[in-house]
Amino acid sequence: MENTNFSPGQTMIPKKLFFTKGVGVHKDKLASFELALRKAGIEKCNLVYVSSIFPPNCEIIPSTEGLRQLYPGQIMFTVLARSETNEPNRLISSAIGLAIPKDHEGYGYLSEHHSFGDTAKKAGEYAEDLAATMLATTLGVEFDSETAWKEREQVYKASGKIFKTTNVVQSAEGDKDGLWTTTIAAAVFLF
């Protein structure tokens, strides 16, 4: 049996995370996705999509540092947002939102959002709002779900329970000649 970094029964909890994003354009849909992965710097890995929990005590590192730690063929766990279109000039966005609790022993939330017609700012804020709302409900923070994100953001932060919210987003207009355009945003876990 090949030696691994994990012993039987050991829990796999990521220690680091970085964000990356990219856009690709090609006549083939799959090749467009590959080019977006290349732009993001994660094309050489085998992606495993995971859901939205930000582990306790996980360190957020710059993408340049994270990308240097990847190896060709590596299994890579990621929260990935992906949008694609072959409709000329159609605006697409892919966004990842993050909300981290003040108590670093607690877990946070990552959210992915894929949209059409939204600006990067709007898509990013939506993903951030989604992650913050999931965390707020877990922490018992009371809020009015009908209020605007900027108002809820202040309520969340004033509660003293949410430390940080942020987002990463990639948007693009569909290629004017109808080639496939793909956007991705990713939160990549490292062990």
N, C-alpha and C positions, 0 to 999 in steps of 0.2 A: 504494500500500500504506500502511496506517495505521501510524503510529509506535508502537512498543511499548517497554517497559522492557528488553527483551532483544534482543541482536543475534544473528544467525544463528550457531549453534554454541555459544552461551553456555550454561553450565550454570545451571539454576534451583535454587539452594540457599537455603532460607529463612534469614533472619537473626534472626527473632523468632517467638515462639510465645506464645499465651495460652490459658487454659482457660476454658470456660464450660459452663453446664448449664441445663436447664429441664424443665418438665413442662407438658403440655397435656391438656385434657379436652374432648371434643366428641362428638356423635352419629356423625360420620363419621371414619373412621380417618385419612384424609389431613389433614383439618382439625385433628385432634388433634395430628398431627405438626407442622403449621404453627404451632399455638399453642405447642408446646414450643420450636420454633425462635425464635419471637417472644420468649418468656420468656428465652431464652439470648441474644437480641440479634443473631442471625445470619440472620434470615428474609429479608433483602433481597439476599442473595448466592446465587450459583449454586454449590452444593456439589460438589466433586470429592473423592471418598473416596480416601485414600491409605493405604499400609501404615504400618509401625510404626517407622521410623527417625527418631530425634532427631538432627538435623544437628550436626556439630562446631561449637563456638563460637556456638550458637544462644542467644539471650537470652530468658529467660522474663519476660514483662511482665504487669502486672495487666490483668484483663479490661476494666476501664474505659478504659485506654489503648488496648488492642487494638481495642475496638469503635469507638472514635473514628476509626480508620484504615480502616474499611470503607466502601465506596461501593455504592449500589444497582446491581445487575446484575453486580457484580464476580465473577470466577471465584475461588473460595476453596478452597484445599486444606485438608482436615481429616481427622483420625482421629476417627471418630464411633462412639459406642456408642448403640444405640437399642433400647428395649424397649417393648412395647405390649400391652395387654390390654383386653378388654371384659367380663372376668369380675369381678363385684362383689367388692371387698375383696381381690383377689389382689395380693400384694406383688410389685412389679417394681423392678428397679434397672438403671441404666446407669452404667458406670464406665470411666475411663481411668486407666491406671497409667503411671508414668514412672520410668525408671532412667537416671542420668547417670554416666558414668565420671569418675574423678578427673582424668584427662588430658583436658582440654577440646578437644584436637585430635582425640580419638576420638569415635565416635558412640555414642549411647545408644539406648534402646528405649522405645517407647510401646506399650501394649497396650489393647485394648478388651474389655470383658466385659459381657455382657447376661444377666441372671438373673431367675429367678422364685423367690420365697420367701426370698431373702436380705435381711438388713438392709443398710442403707447401709454400715455399718462392715465387714461381712463381704464385700460385693461390692467395696468399695474396696480392702480388703486383698488380695483375690484378684487384682485387676487389677495392683496394685503388685507383688505376688509374681511374677506372670507376667512383667512387664517386667524385674524384677530377675533372675529366673532366666535369661531370654534373654540379658541382658547378662553375667551371671556365666559362662555357658557359652562365650560369645564370648571373654571375657577369660581363660579357663582357671582360674577359681576353682573349687576342689574343694569339694563339699558333698554332704550326704546328702539326696536328694530326698524321703525319707520323713519328715524332721523337719518340725515346725510352722514356719509362716512367721516367727514372731517369732525362733525360733532361727536359721533360715537368714539372716534379715535381719542378725543380729549377725555371722554368719560372713562375709557379703558385705562389710559395712562394715569388719570387722576385717582383711580381705584388703588394704586400702589401695588397692584398684583401683576401688571404687564410691564415688562422692562423695555422691550423693543419690538417694533414692527418695521418691515421693509419689503421691497419687492424687486424682482429683476424681470425685465420684459424685452421681447424682440418683436418689432412690427415691421411690416413691409407691404408695399402695393404689389398686386399681382402683375407679372410681366406683361408689358403692353402688347406683346405678340402672342400671348396665350400659352407661354411655357409654364410648367409647374413651378410655383413659388412655395417654399416651405419655411416656416419660422419655428424655432425651438427655443425654449428656456429650460434650464435644468438646475436642479440642486443635486450635487454629486456627493455621496457618502464615501468616506475613507476610514479604514480600520487601523 
